[in-house]
Amino acid sequence: MIQLTTIRYELKEGTKTVWVETSKEIATINEERYKTILEWSPMMRRLGGSETLKRTYTSAGDKVYEIVSKSPDRTLKTVRNFKFD
């Protein structure tokens, strides 16, 4: 199983680089859900947002351990952290 931590941020009014945490969720997902999340990354880019995928080598192979997504207007940011068991 994979632990998914999703943290959502909102841009602080009047600033360009200060993010304020608005919510935090922790869930347990399976490998199939993990692959689905990764497949959606190009879709966000096509919609005008940005996606940054960070990779590391784990016991299960080369895996994405963090996804940082920003909305097209750059006012919302979502960080998804994956912890592999």
Summary of the structure (lengths in Angstrom):
residues: 85
radius of gyration: 13.7
end to end distance: 6.2
largest distance: 43.7
contacts: 209
relative contact order: 0.27
helix: 18%
strand: 58%
